[in-house]
């Protein structure tokens, strides 16, 4: 797993509950990071943010059509 800047990880050990925030992107794919106590750490859950698709975006996703960014920018202004 590549760790990205700003991600937060929590220790899974109930006696520790250590927490880290990633300061720089990692260049390596590795397993979950380990806490100082030796337990694996997992990413903090972040609730997804949903938005409503415009009609143009909905049609494009349904029909696998690529829309130029200019058209999307104009659609989002309306």
C-alpha positions as CSV (number, residue, x, y, z in Angstrom):
1,X,0.0,0.0,0.0
2,X,1.4,3.4,-0.9
3,X,1.0,5.9,1.9
4,X,0.0,9.4,0.8
5,X,0.7,12.7,2.6
6,X,-2.2,13.6,5.0
7,X,-3.4,10.1,5.5
8,X,-3.9,9.0,9.1
9,X,-3.3,5.6,10.6
10,X,-4.5,4.1,13.9
11,X,-2.9,1.3,15.9
12,X,-5.1,-1.8,16.2
13,X,-3.7,-2.8,19.6
14,X,-6.4,-1.9,22.3
15,X,-3.7,-1.1,24.9
16,X,-1.8,1.3,22.6
17,X,-4.1,3.2,20.2
18,X,-1.2,5.0,18.6
19,X,-1.9,7.3,15.7
20,X,0.3,8.7,12.9
21,X,-0.2,11.2,10.1
22,X,1.8,10.7,6.9
23,X,4.1,13.7,6.2
24,X,5.5,12.7,2.8
25,X,4.4,10.2,0.1
26,X,6.0,6.8,0.2
27,X,7.6,5.6,-3.0
28,X,7.3,1.9,-2.1
29,X,4.4,-0.5,-2.0
30,X,4.4,-2.2,1.4
31,X,2.0,-3.8,3.8
32,X,0.3,-1.6,6.4
33,X,2.7,0.3,8.6
34,X,3.6,-1.0,12.1
35,X,3.2,0.9,15.3
36,X,6.0,1.3,17.8
37,X,4.3,-1.5,19.9
38,X,4.6,-3.8,16.9
39,X,0.9,-4.0,16.0
40,X,-0.4,-3.3,12.5
41,X,-1.9,0.1,11.8
42,X,-5.0,0.8,9.6
43,X,-6.2,3.9,7.8
44,X,-8.7,6.0,9.6
45,X,-12.2,5.7,8.0
46,X,-13.3,8.7,6.0
47,X,-16.9,9.0,5.0
48,X,-17.3,9.4,1.2
49,X,-18.5,12.7,-0.2
50,X,-21.1,12.3,-2.9
51,X,-22.2,14.9,-5.5
52,X,-25.0,14.9,-8.0
53,X,-24.0,14.3,-11.6
54,X,-25.0,16.8,-14.3
55,X,-27.1,15.4,-17.2
56,X,-24.0,15.6,-19.5
57,X,-21.9,13.6,-17.0
58,X,-24.6,11.1,-16.4
59,X,-25.0,10.4,-20.1
60,X,-21.3,10.2,-20.6
61,X,-20.8,7.6,-17.9
62,X,-23.8,5.5,-19.1
63,X,-22.6,5.4,-22.7
64,X,-18.8,5.4,-22.2
65,X,-18.6,8.7,-24.0
66,X,-15.7,11.1,-23.3
67,X,-16.7,14.7,-22.9
68,X,-14.2,17.5,-23.4
69,X,-13.3,19.4,-20.2
70,X,-14.6,22.6,-21.8
71,X,-18.1,21.3,-22.0
72,X,-18.0,20.1,-18.4
73,X,-16.8,23.5,-17.2
74,X,-19.6,25.2,-19.1
75,X,-22.1,22.7,-17.6
76,X,-20.9,23.3,-14.1
77,X,-21.3,27.1,-14.4
78,X,-25.0,26.8,-15.1
